[in-house]
Amino acid sequence: MKSWQIVRLLAGFFVLLSLALGVEGSPVFVNEWWLAFTAFVGLNLLQSALTKWCLMESILSKLGVERGC
């Protein structure tokens, strides 16, 4: 997998996980504050789209993951 694929995979996983933990109707509900994590992930995706820079891609690059288009 290339770094952009891993970033999208992790972002999708974190959004779904934080929704599961933050929505009261969920069987694994913990606290509403998990929805703030959903907003954090969304803001990071928005920021990376506008600035063309993503911290997670930089971290993955240093770990040796191939960058891709």
N, C-alpha and C positions, 0 to 999 in steps of 0.2 A: 504494500500500500504506500501511496505517496502521502506527504505531509498534509496536503489539503484534504485528502480523503479521511485521514485520522481526525483532523480538526472537526470536520462535519459529523463524523461518527460520535466523537466525544460530546459535541454540542447537543446533538439530538438525544443522546443517552442522558445527559445532565438535565435537559429540559423535561424529559419524560419522568425521570427519577424525582425531580423536585416537585413536579405536579402531583405525582403519586403521594409524596410525603406532605404536601401542603393543602390538598383539597379535602375538605371534611368528609365527603362521601366515599373516599378511598379506603380500602381495607387496611392499608398501611399508613394511614394518617398519623402524623406526629404533631405538627404545629403549622399554623398559617404562615409563619415567617419563612418557610421553605419557598414560598412563592417569590420572595425577594431574590432568591438564587436564580429562579427562572428569569426575572427581570435583568439580573446581572449578566447572565449568558446572552440574552437578547441584545443588551447594550454593547457587549463585547463584539458580537457579530456585526452590529451596525457600525461600530467604530472601525473594525477591520475592513469593512466594505468601503468606507469613506476615505480612510487613510492609506489603504493598501498595505497595512502592516498588522501582523497578528503575533502577539507574544507567544502563543502556543506553537505556532509554526517555527518561530525562532528557537524555542526550547527543543522541539523535535529535530530541527536541523543540527543543533549541537549534540544531540543524542545519536546522530548518524542516519536519521531517516531522510530518504531522498525527497527533495523538493520536486514539485511537478506543476504543470500548467493547468 
